[in-house]
């Protein structure tokens, strides 16, 4: 299973809904071939080159980029998660953010942030009130192939966090 890749001092933590079935089997984040995550990270300037899912474990140490999910259970679609899993995941995510205190948390999907903060109305970009003081919350579109947003639109959204992570 694609477990957390977290440690103190990260510039960026990317938080998804939950692992895909492919990520669950491979043990690597954003491993489904239809997911545009790694290409978007490179095209937006967040990473210096195009990384492969199998290289995810190197990113916390080399680039200060970590990974987590709202819920740990792999599914085909995020809407397969139960309310109980989401509530438990939200409590655990807040605990992780308080413990590790990354500079920025990028929520890869507007629903991730809605579920985490139990909010109905959320907009893209930096959120006015962080979940954890001192940690900047940024809501970005999901890079999943299920999201119909164009690649160029995704890149534009992700590019906006580059100045925040320095």
N, C-alpha and C positions, 0 to 999 in steps of 0.2 A: 504494500500500500504506500502511496505517496504521503509520507508523514511530514510533520513540520520541519522546516529548515530555518530555525530561529536561534539568535544569540544576541547578547547586548551589543549596542553600538551600530546597528544596521542603519544605512541611509534610507532604505526602502524595504517594506514588506508588502508583498502582493498577497491579497486575501481573496480567494475564490469562494464560490458556493460550497463545493465539495469536489472530491476527485471524480473524474470520469471513470468508467469501467476500465478503459485502457490504462489510465494512470494508476488505478488500483492494482492492475495486474503487473505493470512494469515497475511500479515503485517510484515513478518520476512524475513531476508536475507538468501539466499541460502536454501530455504525451499523445493525445488523440491526433491522428494525422490531419483531421479537418480543423483543428484549433490553430488560429493564426497568432497565438501568443508570442512565440519566439521570434517570428518575422516582424511583428509589430514592435517588440522591444528593440530590435536592431534598427528598424527603419525610423523609429522615433528618436534615436540617439541615446536611449537609456542604457543599452549595452554597446560595447565597442565593436562587436562582431556578431554574426548569427550563431547563437548557441543552439545545441540540441537538447531535448529533454534529459538525455542521459548525463548531461553536464550540470544539472541543477544543483547538485551538492557542492560544486566548486564556487558558486556565486556568492554565498555569504562571506567567504574568506577573500575572494578575489575582487568582487565589485561591491560588497556591502549590501547585497540584495538577498532577502529571505522570502520564505513562502509559508503560508498557512491557509487553512480553509475554515469557513464557518462551521461546517460539519465534516467529520472524518469519513463517513460511510460513502463508498463509491456508488454512483447510480448512473443510469443512462441520461437522465434529466434531473435538474435540481428540484422540480416540482414533485418528485417522488419522495422527498424528505418529509418527515412528520413534524407537526408543530412541536412535539416534545423534543425531537432532535434539534430543531432550530433554537428553541429556548435554551436548552442545555449548551448548545454550541455558542450562543451569544454570551452566556455567562463565562464560558471557558475562554473565548476570544478576548473578552475584556481583561480577564486575569493574565493572559499571555502578554497583552499590550502593556499592562501595568508593570509586569515583570521585566520585559525586554526593552521597552520604550524606544522603538525605532523613531527616526526623524519623521518619516512619512509612511502612512499605510494607504495603499492604493486598493480600493475595493473593486474587483474586476466584475462589475455588474451592478446596476443600480439596485436590484433586488437584494443583493448581498447586504448592502448598507441598510436598506429598509428593514430587512429581517433582523439585522444586528441591533439596530437602534430602536426597533419597533415603531417606525415612523411611516406615515402614509405618503407624505409629499417630500421628495428629495430631488435635488437638481444635480447636474453634472458638475464636476470640479471640486474645489476646496470647500469643505463644509464649515459653516460659521461657528459651530460649537463642537470641539473634538470630544470623542468618547473618553479619552484619557488626556488630561492636561499636559501640554508640551509635545503632543504627538499630532501632527497634521493629518487629518482625514481627507482623502481625495476619492471621489466617486468617478470611476471610468467605465466605459462600456465593456461588456464581456467580449473577449476575443473568440468565443466559441463560434463554430461554424453555424450554430443555430441562430446566432444574431445576424440579421440581414444587413447591418450597417456595412458600408463599403470599407475596404482595406484602408484607403486614403483617409476616410473619416476617423477610423480607429486610430491611425497614426497621429492625426491632429490632436485628438484627445490626450493620448499618451505623451505626446511631445510637451504638453503644458506642465508636466511634473518635473521635467529635466532641471529647471532652475531651482526647484524646491529641494532636490536631492543633492545638488551641487556636485 
